[in-house]
Structure formats: structure tokens, C-alpha cells
Amino acid sequence: MPEKEVGRVSHYFSKISVAAVDLTDTLAVGDKIHIKGHTTDFEQIVESMQIEHENVVKATKGQSVGIKVKDHVREHDTVYKVTE
């Protein structure tokens, strides 16, 4: 499936399983993402996204968002949006 890079993980909060992602493109709740790094490689649907602890449905380039992730991610992992 085609993928498009939409950001990078800047921080991972392990207690709450949230990745802070610096966006280089638009991302929305409901989008399918693929997170890939040295030891990370999984896909999931974005179920919730926050900016400064406020829920948002869409974020754009330049913003930093918190995304609940189902697996451990690491700083500098790349986030791709999977396009069907």
C-alpha cells in the first residue's frame, strides 16, 4: 500500500502509551498510520489525537500532536500515513 511520511516521533510517554509526533503533513483521526524505526514496525488507526491536552480531529504541518499508540515507539521513529 502506498505510504506518505507525515511526521516523526519526538517523545514517547510509556506510562500512558502516547507518542508525541512533530507533523510534516496533515493527519486526522481515522487515518491509518504506519510507525517505523530500528525496532518499531506496526500499523494502527489514529483513534484519538491531542494538542496541548485538547482533543482535536485534525492537525496540520508544523504542529506537534499526542497520539495514543498500541505499541512501544521510540524517538526519531518515522510516522507514515497509509493511503488506500
DRENNUGU-101933 format. One record per residue (C-alpha): residue in one letter; x, y, z. Coordinates in steps of 0.1 Angstrom, whole numbers, plus 5000, padded with zeros to 4 digits. Example, Ala and Ser with C-alpha at 12.3 -4.5 7.8 and 13.67 -1.06 7.14 Angstrom:
2
A512349555078;S513749895071;
//
This chain:
84
M500050005000;P501350354992;E502550555022;K503450915028;E505651045055;V503651275079;G505951315108;R508551195134;V508251085169;S509851345192;H508951175225;Y507250865239;F505350865272;S505450495282;K503050515312;I500250635290;S501350485257;V501350825239;A503750935211;A504451295206;V504751345169;D506051655151;L504051675119;T505351745084;D501951695068;T498251685077;L496951395099;A493451335111;V491551095135;G490550785115;D493750795094;K495750465092;I499350525102;H502550315100;I505250385125;K508650255115;G512050275131;H515050055140;T512949825162;T509449965156;D507149855128;F503449845131;E500249995117;Q497250135135;I494250365131;V494550715148;E491750685174;S492551005193;M494851295189;Q495651585212;I497451925210;E498352065244;H495851825262;E492951935240;N491351675217;V491551755180;V490251575149;K492851715125;A496351865128;T498552015101;K502152055092;G504252225119;Q502052115148;S503051865175;V500451615185;G500051345210;I498751015196;K497750705216;V499750415203;K499250045207;D502949955209;H506250105221;V507750365198;R511050545200;E512250895194;H513050955157;D510750685145;T509050785113;V505250815110;Y503650745077;K500050785066;V498850475047;T496750565017;E494450305003;
//
